[in-house]
Amino acid sequence: MNAPVTPPAALPPLFLDVTDFEREAQAKLPAMSWSYLSGGASDELTLRWNRESYDRLRLRPRALVDVSQLDPSITLLGRRHSFPLLLAPAAYQGLTHPEADLATVRGANAADVTLVASTFSSHTIEDIAAQAARPLWLQLYIQRDREFTRALIRRAEKSGCEAVVVTVDTPVLGPRNRELRARFSLPPGVERANLRGVANAGGAHRSTEGAIYSALLDPSLTWKDIAWLKAQTSLPILLKGILNPDDAVRAAEAGVAGIIVSNHGARNLDTEPATIDALPEVVAKVGGRLPILVDGGIRRGTDILKALALGANAVLIGRPYLYGLAVDGSAGVTRVINILRREFEMAMAVCGRTSIAEIDATVLWR
């Protein structure tokens, strides 16, 4: 009589693309954390459009091109990047992994990409920079307390940050209903480490019902404050949250070092356009006067190629690396980045482009 066959052990889940990490992150994270990470504003139409607009763009392959050597590197603000991707700022990473931003920056180190550290990070800019293998950029919410803002910039400079990224699209937080239904609040142990010493730094994430303003955001911010900020630091300043082409022109005239076409991950104003749909007109209006980056909806290496074809100099990802962080800490962050890099290089090769300089609108199927 034959011995009973022992069933094979269950195979570990295969993580082959960003959506694999997304599914596993949802399964692992508490419902409140997942709602904060994944939700958008109102009906989440813009959240959906951010993704769908990339899907509608088609690529034009080329045959019989020697693509045996590829160079996906770029130079941005004087710094070489091994491929055109940075990690977007993300608040409250302690919701996603116990080591939070420290695990993220170690993952970025291993993948050789730059992290844009958030003002609302779970660790201080000094602690994150101490573990960074390449200079950070600091994302800045200009505080009502300008002296504290000035001090935070000085801290960033001393920590070796190479740029300041000012978020300009959030005078108020949007109606993030999924987040509200989950009764989001910062759990014990998760703090806004960079804001220690600021009044209300430990307060609620958003205003009480019936009000729209937050103590953590300054709704009076104007172009005069960008001029003030330029006078406070020699670091290059980029503006994050530019969608309107007229604002892009104003940014170029203001002498900032770059802009990031962003709709805040579709978390503030529903029914504003997907970032990839807004990008071409911004690029046309700016006319090459300053670097343009884009974020929002990127889930594939082909998306990076499409963004560059429409005029972006580089892209940023947010949720994808947080999915990796939730699943496997720093190793998960590295894995997500490397998946996107590999997909991007494959797409470059099939489209017959051996360097970033060769990527233009002819990559797209019209």
N, C-alpha and C positions, 0 to 999 in steps of 0.2 A: 504493500500500500504506500502510495506516495505521501511524503510529508506535506503538510499544508503549506501553501505558498505564503510567505510573509509579504504583505502589501508594501510597496515602496514608501519611504518617508515622503511626506508632502514636500514638494519643491518650494524653496523660498520664493517670494514674489519677484518677478523680473521688473526692473526699473529701466525701461528703455527710452522713455521720453518724459516730458514734463507732466503729462496727464497721469502717468503712473504714480508719480510722487504726489500729485494733487489728491488722488483717491486715497492713498495711504495716509496722507496728512489729515484728511477729514476723518478717517477712522480712528486716528490716534489722539487728536486734540479734543479737549472739552468743547462742548457746544458753544459756549460763550466766546472762547478764543477763536474757533472756526468762523463764527459769525462776524467777528471783528476783522479777521484776515480776509475773508472771501466776499464780504458784502459790498454793495454799492449804494448809490443814492436812489431814493424813491422807488420807481418801478424797475430800476436797473437796466434801462434800455441802453444807455451809453456803455454800461459795463458789457452788455452783449455785443454792441456795435464795435467796441474796441477789438474784439476777436473776429467777428464776422467780416469786418472790412479787410482784414488781411486775407481771409479765405477767398474773397472775391477777386483778389489780384492774381493773375496768372503769370508764370515765368516762361521765358523764351529760351529753350536749350540751343546749344551749338554743337555741331559734330566735327570731329577730326581737328581738334585744337590740342596742341601739346600742353597738357595741364599736369605734367609730371612734377612740377615745382610750383607750389602755391605760397604766396606771401599775404596772409590776412592781417598784417600789422598796420597800425596807424600811428600818427603823431598828433597829439591833442594837447594844446596849451604847453607845448615844449616837451612833453613826456611821451615816450614810446609806450604803446599798448599792444600786447601781443595779438589781440583781435578787437574789433570795435564794439566792446560791451563793457559796461560798468554796472555795479550793483546800486540800485536806487535806494534812497533813504527810506527806512521803515521804522516807525515808532514801536515802542513796547515789545521788543523782540523776546523779552522774558515771558510773554504769553505763549511763545512758540517752542522755546527750548530753555532749560535751566541756565545754560551758559550764555544765552542770548547773543548780543553783538560780538562777544569774544569768540564764540564758536564761528560766527559768520565771518569775521575777519581772518580767522585761521583757514577757513574754507576758501576765501578769496586769495589768500597767500598761495595755497597749493595750486590754484588755477591761474595765478598770475594776472589777476584783475584788480581794479581799484574799487574800494568801497566808499560810497558817499554816506557818511555817518549822520544820523538824525539828531537834531536838537533834543528830541524826545527819546533818545536811546536809553536802554536799561543800564548802561555803563557809561562812565564819563569819557569824554573825548581823550583824556590822558591815558586811561586804562586801555581803551581800544587801540590807540596809536602805539602803545608799548608792545602790542602783539602784531602790529602790521608790518608786513615785509616791504610794502611800497607805500608812499605817502597817501594819506586819506584826503578826501574832500569833506568839508563840513556843510551839511544842510542847515540853514538858519531860518528860524522863525524870529523875526525881529520883535523883541519884547517891548511892551509899553515903557518899561524901565530901560532907557537907552544906555545908561551907565552899565547896567548888567550886560546888555548886548555887547557893548564895547569890550567889557572884560572877557566875555565868552570868545570873541574874536581873537583877543590877545592869547587866550589859552590855546585856541586852534593854531595860531602861528607858532607858539612855543612847542606844540606837539608835532610840528612838521607838516601840518596840512598844506596842500598846494592850491586849494581853491575854496571859495565860499559860494554855496548854492542857495540863493534866497528864494524861498517859496512865496509866490506873489498871487496865488489864486485862491487863498483861503482867508478872506476877511471874517468869514463865519464857517462853521461846519455844516455840511449838508444834512438833509433828512435821511439818515442811514437807518432805514426801518428794520432791516434784519438785525443790525447791531442793537437797536433799541428794544426790539422784542426779546432779545437774549438778555436784557437788563445788564448791559456791559458796564463794568467798573474795573478799575485796576485791583487785582488781588494782592494780598500781603506779599511783600518781597519784590514786587514790580514797581519801579519808581521812575521818575524823570530825573536821572542822575545828574545831567548837566545843569538842571535848574535848581539845585540845592541852594537855598538862601534867597530864592525869589518868592515873594508873597504869592500865595495860592498855588505854588508849585506842586503841592501834594493834594490839591483839590480835585473836583470832579472833572472828568474828561470833557464834558460839554455843559452848557448852561442848563438851568432848570426849565421845566416845561413852561411855555409861554414867553420865553426869552430866546434870542438868537445869538447873543454875543457870549464869548468865552473869555475868561480871565487870562487864558494862555495865548490868545491871539490879539493882534492890534488891528481893528477895523479902520483905523485912521491912516494906514500906510499909503503913501503916495510916491510919485517919482522923486519928490524932494528928499525922501528918506533913502532912496537909492544913491542920490548924490551925496548925502551925509555919510552913507556907508562907505562909498568909494574914498572919502576923505579919511576914513579911520584905518584903512589897511592898504598895503601894497599887493595883497593877494588878488588874483583874478576873481571877478565876481560874475557868476552866471545867474540868470533868472529862470526859475522853474515854474511852469504853469502858464506859459504863453500859448494861446490858441488863436487869438485875433491877430490877423496880419498887421493891423495898424499898431498894435502893441509891440510887435516884432520890430517894426520900423522905429518906433520910439526907443526901444531897447538899444538898437544899433546907434541911434543918435546920442543916447546917453553914455555911450562908450563902455558898455559892459563887455566882458570877454566872451560871452556865449549865452545861448538860450536853450531851454529844454521845452520842447513842445509836449505838453502834458495836460491831462484833465484830472489829475490827482487820483488816478486809478478809478475814475468814474465815481468817486465817493462824495463829490460836492454838489454838482449841478447836473441833474438828469436831463437828457435830450440835447446836451451839447454834443458836438461831433466827435467821432472817433479820432484819435490823434493822427493816425495814418491818413485820414481823409483831410485833416487840417494842414498836414505837413506841406504839400506842394505849394499852396499859396503863400505860406510863410517863407518857404525857400525862395520863391520868386520875388517876394517883396524885399527880402534882406539882400539878395543879390550878391552873396558871397562875402559880405562885410564882416561876418563873424561866424564861428562854428555853431551848428544847429544839431542838437541831440533830440531824441524822441523816446518816450516810454509809453506803456499801456498796451496790453493785449498780446505781447510777444510771447509765443509759446513754442516756436520752431526756429531752427536755423534759417529756413527759407524766409521767415518773417524779417530777420535781420537783413538778408539780401534785398528784400523788397523795400525796406526803409532806406537803405543806402541808395537804391536805384531811384528813389523819389527825392533824394537830396540830403538826407541826414548824414552827418559825419560819424555818428556812433549812436548806439541805443543803450537804454538802461532797462533792467528787469527788476521787478519787486516781488510780487507773489511767487513766481517760480522758485527763486532761491529760498524763500521762506518755507515753501513746501519741502524742499530738501532739508532745511534746518530742522523742521518738525520730525522728519522721518529718521534722519541719521546724523544730526548735528553738523559739525564742520565737514565731515566726509560727504554728507548729503548735499551741502552747498557746492562743494567741488564737483560732485558728480553731475548735478544739474548744469553747471556752467560748461563742463566738458562735453556733455551731450549736445548742447546748443552749438558749441564750437565745431564739433565733428559734423553736425548737420549743415552748418554754414559752409564749411569747407567742401563738403560733398556737393552742395548746391552751386558754389563757385565753379567747381570743376565741370559739372554737367552743363552749366551755362557758358563755359568757355572763358572764364575770367580768372586770371592768375594772380591778380593783385587788386587792392581796393581801388586804385586809380582807374582800373578798367570797368568798374561797376557804374553804370549810368542808366538812364531811362530805357535804353535799348534792351536791358535785361527783361523788361516787362513785355508781355504779349498784348499788343493793342488791337 
